[in-house]
């Protein structure tokens, strides 16, 4: 009798083991879909999280879905372009993503690694409205929107926007500054800007910049602002910080102008996002329809109004009050060129330099 | 049973039969145990052993810029951190943080645990539930809570400033102080639970006996109560230490980028610089550190227990 019970128990155990194995192996096949058509199916999009996701969904994805009700957009959000690249690298042999919107320094790496497909005007007609300077030389994903690094400030402390990056070194604000250290693009940009301010060619070396940044470091409240660089200023934890113009403008409105964002005279660095078609994407036809819509004047204008990103197409007409607040792309702004190819080789080294020499406890 | 009832069998064969029967039962038992263990073992294999093996294999690859992983077999990923003073400092800081948080957590949790373990109140169950209730909230939420409390304009600084005790706000966050405060509070429920379950040998009769023999309350505590609590205290310390050195969220959020420990370094290498082989090697180093600590702990508890 005992043996029978034991036998039954063993059978149950074996059965549950089998179920466990089956359920464990069952997932993962969902990604494999058919190519679908250009006006139906779904598109798996990978892009930024947080307020970017909220605004892009409202300004671009929802109108797109109203126009193409048979295409469903599945939005997978990531905190950074590097995280997106990492996800795409993991799916290389069995892509589950169709479209990626990411920083161009990272998408260039993706292009080199064969993660993305080339796009042409035949499948994406709106590409014709993207000026040559915003198209990829080899025909990969074009620029979808532009922004630049700005100086974020507390409007109560600074009734007039500071006009120089040098304010970050002002002892009066020591302990009230937030600086996002590399690998954040903000920190990498500040390194290049400081280097330029010191009259140094950062492609050759950043010794002078490091010396200057070391002087600033003791006055930095945080090198990894949380929840983010804007809330830190809005809540009064800090009064100055690095930030991106687009989000800065958005949060300035949200906080009832408690915080402002400006481009100091010494120059700034563009933050450029490209829209990319994933190679061997499971829903490539619908994906092209989405990329085309994302490059339409309608979508570009809507997103500029929502989150103050500069459009990358020539036919987007912005209202004057929005145009004044997005980053100029006509050459009127002093830009510190941070070459994508160079950045890819410098990112690790500069991050290491910050960790070892600049950030102190 | 049937074998035992068999009539007048010769001595040796009976013993042999019994031995065989025992062995057969043992074999059957072993098979049953194995079958019962199988689902759990399979789950462990899929969710723990495979990923761990993958991570160890990854640590011998070579990381190239931009997340490119060169499949090879190299020890460079280990040689680099082991020969670089920076990573020794990070490892030492991680270790120090674990020890500090472990000790502080044991000190603040001990009175609570001792009270709960000895309580005979009908509310004991409820009190224990209250003590461990913070576990119902995620560590992220509690860390954000600490950010609000410890910040420049936070509860502590504004109270001290309001009372005129300080002119400039104390720097309680974005440094190791903030991380330590946050971790101690976050891991307190674990320490309390570990202590309560480790106080098994604690008995009021022994304390009463010591008291009746003339020992002062202080002496009773130091000579009777505390030694009996030691296994529980050690378990709690080990648990908090292990949780601390592997934790990522709190050092990341309350450290403000200035607190560099192995977990934050692994995160940066994985998601920021996409150097997975290097991150994997650091993870293996952290794992070895765990192993060493646990081995030392077992020796120590054996010594105390023995």
Interface residues (C-beta under 8 A of the other chain):
Chain A: X3 X6 X9 X10 X11 X13 X14 X16 X17 X20 X21 X24 X79 X80 X82 X83 X85 X86 X89 X109 X112 X113 X175 X176 X180 X181 X183 X184 X221 X222 X223 X224 X225 X226 X227 X235 X236 X237 X238 X344 X345 X347 X348 X351 X355 X356 X359 X360 X361
Chain B: X28 X29 X31 X32 X35 X36 X37 X38 X39 X42 X43 X46 X65 X66 X67 X68 X86 X144 X147 X151 X152 X153 X168 X171 X174 X175 X176 X252 X253 X255 X256 X257 X258 X259 X260 X268 X270 X271 X272 X273 X274 X275
